[in-house]
Amino acid sequence: MATIFTKIVNGDIPAYKVAEDEKYLAFLDIFPVAKGHVLVIPKKEVDYIFDLEDEIFTGLQLFAKRVALGLKKAIQCKKVGVLVLGLEVPHSHIHLVPMQNESDLLNFSKKKKFTPDEFNELAQLISKNID
């Protein structure tokens, strides 16, 4: 059975996409811990990030770097934090979280809420800042 992320890749579920190529996809987390919280995934469904083929794994990291650099341009923050959890959805993914301090990344119990219009505006802002 396909994961929710595979359903997003296949277009079965909508997402606020910020970047995409033939192998990877980046989209806004709909339960963000900070404004601009992005998930970066390989389109190939593999549960555990360290089970990815080396080429896919390194490509994912480089794709995430491009997204993070654009995210930092779009959202005022000190740094973009990187976190790999992967227990909620069995599809490898990287969290990119704009941070003012470490608690912005470490406190997943205080998720933010945005309207669909706010998500669309945010996705477009980040997208146009990715080189």
LINMO-V532498 format. One record per residue. N is the residue number from 1. PHI is phi in degrees with one decimal (none if undefined). OMEGA is omega in whole degrees, -180 to 180 (none if undefined). Layout:
n:N phi:PHI omega:OMEGA
n:N phi:PHI omega:OMEGA
This chain:
n:1 phi:none omega:-177
n:2 phi:-70.8 omega:176
n:3 phi:-75.6 omega:177
n:4 phi:-59.5 omega:180
n:5 phi:-70.2 omega:176
n:6 phi:-64.8 omega:177
n:7 phi:-64.5 omega:175
n:8 phi:-67.1 omega:179
n:9 phi:-56.9 omega:-178
n:10 phi:-78.1 omega:180
n:11 phi:83.3 omega:179
n:12 phi:-76.3 omega:179
n:13 phi:-128.3 omega:180
n:14 phi:-72.2 omega:177
n:15 phi:-148.8 omega:176
n:16 phi:-91.0 omega:-174
n:17 phi:-73.8 omega:175
n:18 phi:-115.3 omega:178
n:19 phi:-161.7 omega:180
n:20 phi:-159.4 omega:168
n:21 phi:-139.0 omega:-174
n:22 phi:-68.3 omega:-176
n:23 phi:-115.1 omega:-172
n:24 phi:-135.8 omega:179
n:25 phi:-144.0 omega:175
n:26 phi:-126.4 omega:-178
n:27 phi:-148.0 omega:180
n:28 phi:-68.8 omega:173
n:29 phi:-71.1 omega:-179
n:30 phi:-79.9 omega:172
n:31 phi:-125.4 omega:-172
n:32 phi:-73.7 omega:174
n:33 phi:-93.1 omega:177
n:34 phi:-155.0 omega:176
n:35 phi:-61.2 omega:-180
n:36 phi:94.2 omega:178
n:37 phi:-60.2 omega:-176
n:38 phi:-118.0 omega:172
n:39 phi:-105.7 omega:179
n:40 phi:-119.9 omega:-175
n:41 phi:-132.6 omega:166
n:42 phi:-80.2 omega:178
n:43 phi:-70.4 omega:176
n:44 phi:-75.0 omega:-177
n:45 phi:-79.9 omega:175
n:46 phi:-136.9 omega:-174
n:47 phi:-63.5 omega:-171
n:48 phi:-101.0 omega:-174
n:49 phi:-56.0 omega:-179
n:50 phi:-83.5 omega:171
n:51 phi:-93.8 omega:177
n:52 phi:-65.3 omega:173
n:53 phi:-59.7 omega:-176
n:54 phi:-53.5 omega:-179
n:55 phi:-63.4 omega:179
n:56 phi:-68.7 omega:180
n:57 phi:-60.3 omega:-178
n:58 phi:-68.6 omega:177
n:59 phi:-63.4 omega:178
n:60 phi:-61.7 omega:180
n:61 phi:-63.7 omega:180
n:62 phi:-68.0 omega:176
n:63 phi:-64.0 omega:179
n:64 phi:-60.9 omega:178
n:65 phi:-62.4 omega:178
n:66 phi:-58.3 omega:-180
n:67 phi:-64.6 omega:-179
n:68 phi:-61.7 omega:179
n:69 phi:-64.6 omega:176
n:70 phi:-68.0 omega:179
n:71 phi:-60.5 omega:-180
n:72 phi:-65.5 omega:176
n:73 phi:-70.8 omega:-174
n:74 phi:-81.9 omega:-175
n:75 phi:-117.7 omega:180
n:76 phi:-66.3 omega:180
n:77 phi:-158.6 omega:177
n:78 phi:-73.6 omega:179
n:79 phi:-152.0 omega:171
n:80 phi:-104.0 omega:179
n:81 phi:-81.4 omega:-179
n:82 phi:-122.6 omega:-179
n:83 phi:-143.7 omega:174
n:84 phi:-116.7 omega:178
n:85 phi:-110.2 omega:170
n:86 phi:81.3 omega:178
n:87 phi:-95.9 omega:-178
n:88 phi:-74.5 omega:-180
n:89 phi:-124.7 omega:-178
n:90 phi:-78.2 omega:178
n:91 phi:-147.2 omega:-177
n:92 phi:-47.2 omega:177
n:93 phi:-157.3 omega:179
n:94 phi:-117.4 omega:174
n:95 phi:-91.4 omega:171
n:96 phi:-114.0 omega:-174
n:97 phi:-126.5 omega:174
n:98 phi:-60.4 omega:-175
n:99 phi:-126.4 omega:166
n:100 phi:-100.8 omega:176
n:101 phi:-151.6 omega:-175
n:102 phi:-62.8 omega:-179
n:103 phi:-66.1 omega:177
n:104 phi:-63.0 omega:-179
n:105 phi:-89.4 omega:-172
n:106 phi:-88.6 omega:-175
n:107 phi:-106.2 omega:-180
n:108 phi:-78.9 omega:179
n:109 phi:-85.3 omega:-179
n:110 phi:-114.4 omega:-178
n:111 phi:-78.0 omega:-177
n:112 phi:-91.6 omega:176
n:113 phi:-127.9 omega:177
n:114 phi:-135.4 omega:176
n:115 phi:-79.3 omega:175
n:116 phi:-56.1 omega:178
n:117 phi:-63.4 omega:178
n:118 phi:-65.2 omega:177
n:119 phi:-62.0 omega:180
n:120 phi:-60.3 omega:179
n:121 phi:-61.1 omega:-180
n:122 phi:-65.7 omega:179
n:123 phi:-60.5 omega:180
n:124 phi:-66.3 omega:179
n:125 phi:-62.2 omega:180
n:126 phi:-66.0 omega:-178
n:127 phi:-55.3 omega:-177
n:128 phi:-72.2 omega:178
n:129 phi:-98.1 omega:179
n:130 phi:-91.9 omega:-180
n:131 phi:-80.4 omega:none
